Amino acid sequence: MLNPSTPELALCSNSTAQDHLAFRGRQTRTLRSRILRSMAKAPAQRLADRAAHYLTLVAVGSGLVTFVVWQLIAQQPLLVAVTFAVTAVVIACPDALGLATPTAVMVATDLAAKRGVLFKEAKSLELASRIQASRFTR
């Protein structure tokens, strides 16, 4: 989480000009820190985190069961039991789910920001996928 006492260097640049603005300040005062504080996890991210938690327990449990079966029941050498246990954990590992969701949210937020659209809440980003038409006026 953000530590308010840590100094932060904030850089701003205009994509069409060569002007750059840099300043130092406390994290509580920078725009980036205010945006990060206001961004709650999207509902899909919370669901993915919860699923990844349980899938991690299943992956580690499958590794332990595999090790016990190969070491104690099949009485195979330690190297064989460890190899199969690690294989079971790698196959059952939920890292793809735990990493793919935040990566997709980060990429979508970045693409929207590059086009001048900022989302105050992560839930707004998720709801934006339902938009069928939009109208812009000057």
N, C-alpha and C positions, 0 to 999 in steps of 0.2 A: 504494500500500500504506500501511498505517498507520505513522505516525511516532511512536514511543513518547515522544519528548521534547515533542511538541506538546500543550499543555493542551487539555482538552476539557470542555465544559459538558454535563453529563448532566441531563436532566429526566425525572421520573417523575410520572405522575398516575393517579389512580384514576378510572375512567370513571363510577363511581356517586357519587363525592363531589367536593368542590371542593378537596380537599387536593392540594397540589403540593409536590414535593421537588426541590430543585435543589442541585447541588454541583459543584465544580470538582475535577478530578484529571487525572492523566496518563492517556493513552489505554491504557496497559497495565493499568490498574487498573479501568477501567469495565466493566460487564457487556456493553455494546454491543461494545466492542473485543474482549472474550474470545469473544463469539459470532461476530463477523466472522472472527476468526482460526481458529476451529474449523470454520467452514463451508467445506468444499472445494466445488469446482464439481461440479454434478450431472453424471452421465455424458452426459445429453442436451445439457447446456450445452457440455461439452467437444467433443462431436461437431458441434454447431452452430458453434462457434468454428473448428474445423478446416475445415468446409465453407465457412464465410464467407471464410476466408483464401484458399482456392483459387478461390472464385467472384469474389473481388475481383481476383485476378490475371487471371482470364478477362475480367472487365469492362474493366480497364485495357488488356489486350491487344487486345480488340475495338475499343476506341477508337483505339488506335494504328494498327491495321490499317485501320480505316475512314478515318482521316486520310491515311494513305499512299496508299490507293487513290484517294480523291477529289482529293488534292493532286497527286500525282506521275503516276498513271496516267491519270486522267480529266482532269487539268490544269484543274481548276475553281479559282475564286478562293479565297484563304485563308479568307475568311469562310464560304463554303459548306463547305469541308473541316472547319473547326473546329466548325461547327454540327452536321454529321452525326457527327463524332467524339464530341462531348458527348452527343448523342442516343443513340448506341450505348452509351456508358458508363452513362447514366441507365437505359436499358432493361435492361441486363445487371447492374445494381447489386444486390449481395446484402444491402443494408442491412436489408431486411425480415427476413431470416433471422437476421442478426446482432443485431438489436434485439428481435425478437419473443420469442425464447427467454428471455433474461434478464428481460424484462418479465413474461412469464407466471410465471416462478419467483418474482419479486418480489411480484406480486399474490397468488399462492397462499400465500406465506409470510405476507403481511400479513393476509389473510383468516383464516388459521389462528391467528395470534397474537391477533387480535381475539376469537376464540372460545376463547382460553386454551390453545391447542396450540402448543408451541414445538418446532422441529426442530433437533436438534443438528448434523445433517449434511444437506446438500442431497440426498444419495442417499435419505435417509429420506423426504423429500417425494415423490420420484419413486416409491418403493415404496408409499407410502400410497395411490396410485391403484388398487392391486390389492386393497385391503381390501374384503371382501364383507360382513362383519358385525363388530360390536364390542359389547362389554358393559362397562358402567360400574357400579362398586359404590361405596358410600360408604366 
